[in-house]
Amino acid sequence: MTLRANYFGLASKAMQILMNQENYLCEQFSVSETVSIQIWELVKLRVSQINHCAFCIDMHSKDALSQGETLERIIGLSAWRDMPLYSETELVALDWAEHLTAGKPADDESYKKVVQALGEQAVVDLTIAINAINSWNRIAKTFKPEVGSYKPQ
């Protein structure tokens, strides 16, 4: 597959805004007491699976592995509700990610449940992160960067 457009070059200011958002999220999840970098990576991978974004699935699988995630948990992520591999915090984060990615309303009951489990700051940051990966998925699916070309840093 050939890259359709050099979106980083053509929209460099917009891409910098998105990258700054990623940097903010990395800082937040690095110090969060509930939603860690590892959970953020699982959320990015799961949302990418839901959106069928091959480039992003490849990227976030590689990133998760490079950060110490197990192959078993990566493989099991598509059936996370039925796999006894994930912590309660991970289950709540994945449920929230699926809820928002599906376009479901953030009703009071769902919101209270996730805030009670993760804390208000973590829910704000996780919601921004879910929005961000959904955006990245749509960008990648539109412009088609080469699947397999990503290398973790």
C-alpha positions as CSV (number, residue, x, y, z in Angstrom):
1,M,0.0,0.0,0.0
2,T,1.4,3.4,-0.9
3,L,1.0,6.5,1.3
4,R,-1.8,8.6,-0.3
5,A,-0.5,11.9,1.0
6,N,2.3,13.2,3.2
7,Y,-0.2,14.4,5.8
8,F,2.6,15.2,8.3
9,G,4.2,17.6,5.7
10,L,1.0,19.0,4.3
11,A,-0.6,19.7,7.7
12,S,2.4,20.1,9.8
13,K,0.8,22.5,12.3
14,A,-2.2,20.3,12.8
15,M,0.0,17.2,13.2
16,Q,2.1,19.1,15.8
17,I,-1.0,19.8,17.8
18,L,-1.9,16.1,17.7
19,M,1.7,15.2,18.7
20,N,1.6,17.8,21.6
21,Q,-1.6,16.1,22.8
22,E,0.2,12.7,22.7
23,N,3.1,14.2,24.8
24,Y,0.6,15.6,27.3
25,L,-1.1,12.2,27.6
26,C,2.2,10.5,28.0
27,E,3.1,12.8,30.9
28,Q,-0.3,12.3,32.5
29,F,-0.3,8.5,32.3
30,S,3.4,8.4,33.5
31,V,2.3,9.8,36.9
32,S,-1.3,8.6,37.1
33,E,-2.1,6.4,40.1
34,T,-4.8,4.5,38.1
35,V,-4.3,4.7,34.3
36,S,-0.7,3.8,33.5
37,I,1.2,4.0,30.2
38,Q,0.6,0.2,29.8
39,I,-3.2,0.7,30.1
40,W,-3.1,3.6,27.7
41,E,-1.3,1.3,25.2
42,L,-4.0,-1.4,25.6
43,V,-6.7,1.2,25.0
44,K,-5.0,2.5,21.9
45,L,-4.6,-1.1,20.6
46,R,-8.2,-2.1,21.4
47,V,-9.7,1.1,19.8
48,S,-7.5,0.4,16.7
49,Q,-8.9,-3.1,16.6
50,I,-12.5,-1.8,16.7
51,N,-11.7,0.7,14.0
52,H,-9.9,-1.9,11.9
53,C,-6.9,0.3,11.5
54,A,-4.1,-2.0,10.4
55,F,-1.3,0.5,10.7
56,C,-2.3,1.5,14.2
57,I,-2.8,-2.2,15.3
58,D,0.7,-2.9,14.1
59,M,2.1,0.2,15.8
60,H,0.4,-0.3,19.2
61,S,1.2,-4.0,19.3
62,K,4.9,-3.2,18.8
63,D,4.8,-0.4,21.3
64,A,3.0,-2.6,23.9
65,L,5.6,-5.4,23.4
66,S,8.5,-3.0,23.6
67,Q,7.1,-1.8,26.9
68,G,6.9,-5.3,28.4
69,E,3.4,-6.3,27.5
70,T,2.9,-10.0,27.0
71,L,2.0,-11.6,23.7
72,E,-0.8,-13.5,25.4
73,R,-2.5,-10.3,26.6
74,I,-2.1,-8.6,23.2
75,I,-3.6,-11.6,21.4
76,G,-6.4,-11.9,24.0
77,L,-7.3,-8.2,23.8
78,S,-10.0,-8.7,21.1
79,A,-11.9,-10.9,23.6
80,W,-10.8,-9.1,26.8
81,R,-14.2,-9.5,28.5
82,D,-13.8,-13.3,28.3
83,M,-10.1,-13.5,29.2
84,P,-8.9,-13.7,32.8
85,L,-5.8,-11.7,31.9
86,Y,-6.7,-8.1,32.8
87,S,-6.9,-6.2,36.0
88,E,-10.1,-4.5,37.2
89,T,-8.6,-1.1,36.3
90,E,-7.8,-2.4,32.8
91,L,-11.3,-3.8,32.4
92,V,-12.9,-0.4,33.4
93,A,-10.6,1.5,31.0
94,L,-11.3,-0.9,28.1
95,D,-15.0,-0.8,28.7
96,W,-15.0,3.0,28.7
97,A,-12.9,2.9,25.4
98,E,-15.4,0.6,23.7
99,H,-18.3,2.7,25.1
100,L,-17.0,5.9,23.6
101,T,-15.7,4.4,20.4
102,A,-19.1,2.9,19.7
103,G,-20.6,6.4,20.0
104,K,-22.7,5.6,23.0
105,P,-23.8,8.5,25.1
106,A,-21.8,9.0,28.3
107,D,-24.8,8.5,30.6
108,D,-24.6,9.4,34.3
109,E,-24.4,5.7,35.4
110,S,-21.5,4.9,33.1
111,Y,-19.7,8.1,33.9
112,K,-20.1,7.6,37.7
113,K,-18.8,4.0,37.4
114,V,-15.7,5.0,35.5
115,V,-14.9,8.0,37.8
116,Q,-15.4,5.9,40.9
117,A,-12.9,3.3,39.5
118,L,-10.3,5.6,38.0
119,G,-10.7,9.1,39.5
120,E,-11.8,12.2,37.7
121,Q,-8.4,13.3,36.4
122,A,-7.8,9.9,34.9
123,V,-11.2,9.8,33.3
124,V,-10.6,13.2,31.7
125,D,-7.2,12.1,30.3
126,L,-8.5,8.7,29.3
127,T,-11.4,10.3,27.4
128,I,-9.0,12.6,25.6
129,A,-6.8,9.6,24.8
130,I,-9.8,7.6,23.4
131,N,-10.7,10.6,21.3
132,A,-7.1,10.9,20.1
133,I,-6.7,7.3,19.0
134,N,-10.0,7.4,17.2
135,S,-8.8,10.5,15.3
136,W,-5.4,8.8,14.5
137,N,-7.2,5.7,13.3
138,R,-9.2,7.8,10.8
139,I,-6.2,9.7,9.6
140,A,-4.2,6.4,9.1
141,K,-7.1,4.7,7.4
142,T,-7.5,7.7,5.0
143,F,-3.9,8.2,4.1
144,K,-2.7,4.6,4.4
145,P,0.8,4.7,5.8
146,E,2.7,1.4,5.1
147,V,1.6,-1.3,7.6
148,G,4.7,-2.8,9.2
149,S,6.9,0.3,8.6
150,Y,6.6,1.6,12.2
151,K,9.5,1.0,14.5
152,P,9.2,1.6,18.3
153,Q,11.5,4.2,19.7
